[in-house]
């Protein structure tokens, strides 16, 4: 009973699907950083995150049900903000000699926490 309750919790589902999304998005980002500019690498990884993430979070985590334009537009805003914050942070820390790939990994936890809070309290809030 306790296990079933835990598995149904929004936080657990966000973490579970977030790990899958993060691994795939970061794989795209890591490969992109090897061959593309930071702006393009973060753009392509965020586009994947946008398409995959919106589907997963709206249907599996926050149980939106049918497509809602207002949620979709708010999610676009989150993705655009995240994209800009990602490439600016990566380039800023790179200017101090920190590897772009290392920075991309280090910013995952704070960006994930920010994303969860924004999705729960803004994006998918009625």
KOLNU-34227 format. One record per residue: residue number from 0; residue in one letter; chain; x, z, y of N, C-alpha, C, O in turn. Coordinates in Angstrom, 3 decimals. Atoms other than C-alpha are relative to their C-alpha. Layout:
BEGIN
     n   res   chain         nx         nz         ny        cax        caz        cay         cx         cz         cy         ox         oz         oy
   NUM     A       A          X          Z          Y          X          Z          Y          X          Z          Y          X          Z          Y
...
This chain:
BEGIN
     n   res   chain         nx         nz         ny        cax        caz        cay         cx         cz         cy         ox         oz         oy
     0     X       A      0.822      0.000     -1.191      0.000      0.000      0.000      0.866      0.000      1.254      0.617     -0.775      2.178
     1     X       A     -0.888     -0.073     -1.159      2.763      0.932      2.453      0.801     -1.288      0.132      0.992     -1.796      1.237
     2     X       A     -0.774      1.244     -0.030      4.807     -2.131      1.483     -0.859     -1.142      0.515     -0.403     -1.938      1.336
     3     X       A      0.902      1.062     -0.443      1.796     -4.427      1.964     -0.260      0.112      1.505     -0.279     -0.898      2.208
     4     X       A      0.223     -0.229     -1.426      1.115     -2.881      5.381      1.225     -0.440      0.802      1.094     -1.067      1.853
     5     X       A     -1.231      0.378     -0.690      4.760     -3.366      6.369      0.166     -1.512      0.048      0.572     -2.061      1.071
     6     X       A     -0.154      1.447      0.062      4.767     -7.001      5.253     -0.967     -0.727      0.918     -0.697     -1.859      1.318
     7     X       A      0.985      0.622     -0.876      1.701     -7.729      7.389      0.277      0.241      1.477     -0.394     -0.342      2.329
     8     X       A     -0.284     -0.330     -1.390      3.210     -6.332     10.570      0.602     -1.183      0.742      1.396     -1.949      0.197
     9     X       A     -0.481      1.079     -0.855      3.893     -8.718     13.417      1.511      0.043      0.156      2.169     -0.997      0.114
    10     X       A     -1.454     -0.121     -0.204      7.410     -7.370     13.954      0.760     -0.507     -1.216      1.745     -1.234     -1.081
    11     X       A     -0.682      0.455      1.210      8.394     -7.948     10.336     -0.062     -1.515     -0.115      0.937     -2.166     -0.423
    12     X       A      0.151      1.454      0.094      7.000    -11.475     10.378      0.865     -0.699      1.043      1.474     -1.729      0.757
    13     X       A     -0.843      0.597     -1.027      8.763    -12.214     13.655      1.464      0.034     -0.430      2.187     -0.946     -0.246
    14     X       A     -1.392     -0.110      0.464     12.054    -10.962     12.196      0.263     -0.972     -1.143      1.264     -1.689     -1.130
    15     X       A     -0.179      0.881      1.155     11.610    -12.844      8.916      0.078     -1.468      0.421      1.043     -2.163      0.103
    16     X       A      0.004      1.399     -0.426     10.658    -16.174     10.483      1.053     -0.254      1.075      1.591     -1.355      1.189
    17     X       A     -1.042      0.124     -1.019     13.037    -15.519     13.359      1.371     -0.222     -0.606      2.174     -0.983     -0.067
    18     X       A     -1.292      0.195      0.678     15.972    -15.280     10.962      0.117     -1.443     -0.475      1.158     -2.076     -0.301
    19     X       A     -0.019      1.396      0.461     15.057    -18.631      9.436      0.199     -0.938      1.192      1.049     -1.828      1.150
    20     X       A     -0.102      0.842     -1.196     14.583    -20.214     12.874      1.379      0.123      0.642      1.955     -0.875      1.074
    21     X       A     -1.307     -0.231     -0.615     17.796    -18.644     14.194      1.113     -0.685     -0.789      2.003     -1.301     -0.203
    22     X       A     -1.035      0.640      0.825     19.897    -19.862     11.274     -0.014     -1.513      0.212      1.032     -2.121      0.442
    23     X       A      0.088      1.458     -0.159     18.623    -23.431     11.567      0.366     -0.439      1.425      1.109     -1.402      1.611
    24     X       A     -0.299      0.345     -1.392     18.761    -23.503     15.383      1.479      0.183      0.300      2.090     -0.657      0.962
    25     X       A     -1.416     -0.265     -0.274     22.235    -21.957     15.471      0.909     -0.968     -0.749      1.990     -1.298     -0.262
    26     X       A     -0.770      1.015      0.722     23.497    -24.393     12.841      0.072     -1.286      0.826      1.137     -1.889      0.956
    27     X       A      0.037      1.183     -0.865     22.409    -27.267     15.080      0.868      0.226      1.231      1.610     -0.666      1.642
    28     X       A     -0.795     -0.319     -1.186     23.981    -25.528     18.087      1.490      0.004     -0.308      2.277     -0.567      0.447
    29     X       A     -1.426     -0.083      0.347     27.297    -24.807     16.335      0.605     -1.387     -0.228      1.709     -1.673      0.237
    30     X       A     -0.479      1.364      0.224     27.665    -28.402     15.177      0.030     -0.768      1.321      0.988     -1.484      1.611
    31     X       A      0.064      0.673     -1.292     26.586    -29.687     18.575      1.124      0.405      0.939      1.662     -0.437      1.658
    32     X       A     -1.076     -0.465     -0.882     29.150    -27.529     20.399      1.348     -0.604     -0.365      2.254     -0.660      0.467
    33     X       A     -1.256      0.639      0.423     31.886    -29.222     18.377      0.131     -1.423      0.519      1.246     -1.915      0.693
    34     X       A     -0.065      1.426     -0.346     30.957    -32.743     19.495     -0.708     -0.380      1.301     -0.559     -1.506      1.776
    35     X       A      0.773      0.307     -1.207     28.711    -32.510     22.582      0.337      0.979      1.118      0.987      1.999      0.890
    36     X       A     -0.117     -0.955     -1.100     28.723    -30.896     25.997     -0.916      1.186     -0.300     -1.833      1.086     -1.115
    37     X       A      0.818     -1.197      0.207     27.250    -27.404     26.150     -1.460     -0.274      0.341     -2.363      0.164     -0.373
    38     X       A      1.378      0.303     -0.424     24.184    -28.701     28.002     -0.740     -0.774     -1.090     -1.877     -0.437     -1.421
    39     X       A      0.663      0.799      1.035     23.406    -31.298     25.322     -0.143      0.763     -1.316     -1.181      0.683     -1.972
    40     X       A      0.074     -0.763      1.248     24.229    -29.033     22.373     -1.117      1.031      0.061     -1.875      1.182     -0.897
    41     X       A      1.068     -0.995     -0.131     21.937    -26.295     23.684     -1.362     -0.678      0.119     -2.360     -0.155     -0.377
    42     X       A      1.261      0.731     -0.128     19.268    -28.862     24.583     -0.546     -0.396     -1.368     -1.712     -0.146     -1.671
    43     X       A      0.467      0.443      1.314     19.100    -30.318     21.074     -0.382      1.185     -0.895     -1.368      1.114     -1.628
    44     X       A      0.355     -1.165      0.820     19.131    -26.894     19.417     -1.300      0.634      0.500     -2.110      1.102     -0.300
    45     X       A      1.241     -0.557     -0.538     16.391    -25.687     21.770     -1.204     -0.893     -0.293     -2.317     -0.391     -0.448
    46     X       A      1.110      0.893      0.365     14.281    -28.768     21.036     -0.453      0.268     -1.433     -1.650      0.274     -1.723
    47     X       A      0.364     -0.371      1.366     14.429    -27.909     17.345     -0.724      1.343      0.025     -1.780      1.503     -0.586
    48     X       A      0.596     -1.324     -0.111     13.692    -24.278     18.198     -1.423     -0.089      0.545     -2.317      0.619      0.082
    49     X       A      1.317      0.180     -0.619     10.750    -25.407     20.331     -1.024     -0.489     -1.026     -2.087      0.111     -1.182
    50     X       A      0.954      0.596      0.940      9.092    -27.570     17.678     -0.264      0.903     -1.205     -1.413      1.184     -1.545
    51     X       A      0.123     -0.848      1.182      9.769    -25.377     14.664     -0.547      1.373      0.392     -1.447      1.903     -0.260
    52     X       A      0.389     -1.339     -0.434      9.386    -22.099     16.561     -1.453      0.100      0.400     -2.139      1.038     -0.006
    53     X       A      1.396     -0.077     -0.427      6.052    -22.865     18.176     -0.934     -0.027     -1.208     -1.882      0.753     -1.286
    54     X       A      0.836      0.086      1.194      4.554    -23.867     14.849      0.023      1.317     -0.785     -1.027      1.861     -1.127
    55     X       A     -0.139     -1.218      0.810      5.910    -20.833     12.975     -0.580      1.221      0.711     -1.373      1.963      0.131
    56     X       A      0.435     -1.215     -0.691      5.288    -18.191     15.626     -1.490     -0.016      0.319     -2.151      1.020      0.244
    57     X       A      1.425      0.036     -0.346      1.841    -19.406     16.647     -0.888      0.127     -1.235     -1.953      0.739     -1.163
    58     X       A      0.859     -0.023      1.190      0.512    -19.822     13.095      0.289      1.149     -0.959     -0.636      1.713     -1.543
    59     X       A     -0.373     -1.001      1.004      2.430    -17.325     10.966      0.168      1.409      0.566     -0.128      2.388     -0.120
    60     X       A     -0.304     -1.324     -0.543      3.368    -14.480     13.306     -1.139      0.532      0.868     -1.666      1.615      0.616
    61     X       A      0.996     -0.486     -0.946      0.860    -14.230     16.138     -1.409     -0.506     -0.296     -2.344     -0.200      0.444
    62     X       A      1.305      0.436      0.510     -2.017    -15.943     14.257     -0.913     -0.576      1.082     -2.059     -0.153      1.232
    63     X       A      0.773      0.616     -1.080     -3.181    -18.100     17.166     -1.166     -0.792     -0.554     -2.228     -0.844      0.066
    64     X       A      1.075      0.820      0.581     -5.246    -20.318     14.894      0.125     -1.429      0.481      1.105     -2.113      0.186
    65     X       A     -0.014      1.376     -0.483     -6.100    -23.564     16.596      0.939     -0.143      1.208      1.302      0.838      1.858
    66     X       A     -0.891      0.305     -1.120     -3.899    -25.247     19.196     -0.658      0.426      1.313     -1.824      0.120      1.566
    67     X       A      0.488     -0.415     -1.318     -4.281    -23.698     22.653      1.017     -0.446      1.038      2.175     -0.032      1.009
    68     X       A     -0.885      0.575     -1.013     -2.822    -25.558     25.609      0.686      1.072      0.828      1.867      0.932      1.147
    69     X       A     -0.618     -1.032     -0.842     -2.218    -22.394     27.635      1.151      0.685     -0.723      2.159      0.998     -0.089
    70     X       A     -1.102     -0.585      0.762     -0.077    -20.879     24.845      1.165     -0.986     -0.086      2.328     -0.611      0.062
    71     X       A     -1.017      1.038      0.128      1.770    -24.153     24.393      0.793     -0.146      1.302      2.019     -0.254      1.263
    72     X       A     -0.683      0.121     -1.291      2.579    -24.426     28.114      0.873      1.222      0.293      1.973      1.092      0.832
    73     X       A     -0.819     -1.203     -0.192      3.781    -20.833     28.244      1.220     -0.025     -0.923      2.294      0.442     -0.544
    74     X       A     -1.124      0.099      0.930      5.964    -21.495     25.190      1.042     -0.991      0.531      2.244     -0.764      0.392
    75     X       A     -0.926      0.957     -0.620      7.477    -24.529     26.941      0.815      0.697      1.087      2.026      0.496      1.183
    76     X       A     -0.702     -0.746     -1.042      8.337    -22.273     29.880      1.078      0.892     -0.616      2.201      0.940     -0.114
    77     X       A     -0.976     -0.857      0.689     10.060    -19.819     27.495      1.187     -0.817     -0.494      2.335     -0.408     -0.323
    78     X       A     -1.074      0.837      0.537     12.056    -22.615     25.857      0.894     -0.531      1.119      2.117     -0.537      0.983
    79     X       A     -0.807      0.495     -1.130     13.163    -24.082     29.196      0.869      1.112      0.578      2.037      0.889      0.899
    80     X       A     -0.781     -1.126     -0.485     14.251    -20.661     30.390      1.134      0.320     -0.970      2.276      0.519     -0.553
    81     X       A     -1.006     -0.317      1.022     16.076    -19.976     27.105      1.113     -1.035     -0.034      2.286     -0.691     -0.181
    82     X       A     -1.003      1.063     -0.002     17.821    -23.339     27.208      0.969      0.187      1.165      2.185      0.150      0.978
    83     X       A     -0.857     -0.184     -1.167     19.114    -22.770     30.725      0.857      1.261     -0.112      2.044      1.238      0.213
    84     X       A     -0.748     -1.247      0.165     20.125    -19.177     29.996      1.097     -0.169     -1.044      2.190      0.372     -0.881
    85     X       A     -0.990      0.212      1.062     21.935    -20.299     26.825      1.215     -0.762      0.509      2.345     -0.290      0.382
    86     X       A     -1.162      0.800     -0.385     24.087    -23.025     28.289      0.753      0.618      1.169      1.976      0.501      1.245
    87     X       A     -0.692     -0.660     -1.114     24.824    -21.093     31.480      0.839      1.177     -0.501      1.968      1.367     -0.048
    88     X       A     -0.747     -1.128      0.559     25.875    -18.008     29.501      1.204     -0.479     -0.788      2.301      0.062     -0.648
    89     X       A     -1.104      0.532      0.805     27.981    -20.029     27.082      1.100     -0.555      0.898      2.274     -0.247      0.691
    90     X       A     -1.010      0.565     -0.903     29.739    -21.950     29.863      0.672      1.068      0.847      1.877      0.997      1.092
    91     X       A     -0.570     -1.074     -0.818     30.220    -18.824     31.978      1.051      0.774     -0.786      2.157      0.998     -0.293
    92     X       A     -0.960     -0.761      0.804     31.891    -16.880     29.168      1.166     -0.867     -0.467      2.277     -0.370     -0.654
    93     X       A     -1.084      0.921      0.352     33.892    -19.954     28.163      1.013     -0.096      1.145      2.209     -0.267      0.904
    94     X       A     -0.916      0.055     -1.155     35.348    -19.995     31.695      0.956      1.197      0.008      1.981      1.162      0.689
    95     X       A     -0.886     -1.154      0.146     36.863    -16.587     30.809      0.790     -0.052     -1.305      1.429      0.926     -1.691
    96     X       A     -0.800      0.189      1.197     38.404    -17.975     27.634     -0.670      0.404     -1.299     -0.014      0.423     -2.340
    97     X       A      0.714     -0.381      1.225     35.744    -16.869     25.135     -0.579     -1.271     -0.631     -1.208     -2.082      0.049
    98     X       A      0.456      1.173      0.747     34.926    -19.468     22.487     -1.494     -0.248      0.191     -2.300      0.682      0.176
    99     X       A      1.412      0.362     -0.129     31.669    -21.350     22.985     -0.764      0.359     -1.274     -1.886      0.861     -1.211
   100     X       A      0.673     -0.276      1.270     30.840    -20.973     19.297     -0.201      1.502     -0.211     -1.246      1.931     -0.703
   101     X       A      0.119     -1.450      0.122     31.524    -17.228     19.337     -1.082      0.518      0.949     -1.906      1.348      0.563
   102     X       A      1.010     -0.421     -0.970     29.436    -16.773     22.480     -1.400     -0.333     -0.503     -2.319      0.475     -0.367
   103     X       A      1.309      0.404      0.514     26.564    -18.701     20.881     -0.508      0.984     -1.046     -1.708      1.250     -1.115
   104     X       A      0.395     -0.982      1.017     26.554    -16.197     18.012     -0.278      1.360      0.644     -1.239      2.036      0.278
   105     X       A      0.143     -1.316     -0.629     26.965    -13.124     20.236     -1.282      0.153      0.814     -1.801      1.261      0.954
   106     X       A      1.209     -0.112     -0.824     23.964    -13.960     22.406     -1.298     -0.020     -0.820     -2.385      0.125     -0.260
   107     X       A      1.198      0.042      0.842     21.576    -14.197     19.451     -0.831      1.288      0.101     -2.028      1.196      0.370
   108     X       A      0.849     -1.210     -0.036     20.469    -10.503     19.385     -0.739      0.223      1.327     -1.950      0.447      1.307
   109     X       A      0.776     -0.229     -1.231     19.637    -10.105     23.093     -1.025     -1.099      0.274     -2.105     -0.821      0.796
   110     X       A      0.957      1.086     -0.204     17.984    -13.534     23.223     -1.195      0.140     -0.940     -2.322     -0.174     -0.556
   111     X       A      1.099     -0.196      0.956     15.924    -12.733     20.105     -0.936      1.107      0.470     -2.156      0.963      0.386
   112     X       A      0.830     -1.090     -0.510     14.716     -9.434     21.579     -0.809     -0.457      1.207     -1.999     -0.159      1.312
   113     X       A      0.687      0.542     -1.167     13.857    -11.143     24.849     -1.130     -0.936     -0.435     -2.246     -0.852      0.078
   114     X       A      0.988      0.962      0.481     12.034    -13.926     22.991     -1.207      0.706     -0.623     -2.349      0.338     -0.350
   115     X       A      1.102     -0.733      0.621      9.974    -11.480     20.918     -0.906      0.620      1.067     -2.128      0.479      1.016
   116     X       A      0.783     -0.670     -1.045      8.892     -9.511     23.985     -0.817     -1.004      0.818     -1.993     -0.770      1.096
   117     X       A      0.706      1.005     -0.800      7.984    -12.622     25.981     -1.128     -0.640     -0.810     -2.217     -0.868     -0.284
   118     X       A      1.047      0.603      0.823      6.065    -14.154     23.073     -1.152      0.974     -0.222     -2.317      0.588     -0.132
   119     X       A      1.050     -0.981      0.293      4.179    -10.952     22.271     -0.823      0.350      1.240     -2.049      0.435      1.168
   120     X       A      0.699     -0.517     -1.176      3.323     -9.885     25.813     -0.360     -1.059      1.049     -1.054     -0.758      2.021
   121     X       A      0.314      1.045     -0.981      3.119    -13.223     27.648     -0.501     -1.287     -0.662     -1.618     -1.726     -0.384
   122     X       A      0.325      1.320      0.543      3.088    -16.426     25.588     -1.293      0.018     -0.818     -2.207     -0.759     -0.538
   123     X       A      1.146      0.003      0.898      0.560    -15.543     22.875     -1.005      1.111      0.322     -1.785      1.523     -0.535
   124     X       A      0.944     -1.017     -0.467     -1.358    -12.954     24.874     -1.227     -0.688      0.583     -1.088     -1.577      1.423
   125     X       A      1.232      0.609     -0.507     -5.001    -13.865     25.540     -0.287      0.396      1.421     -1.290     -0.034      1.991
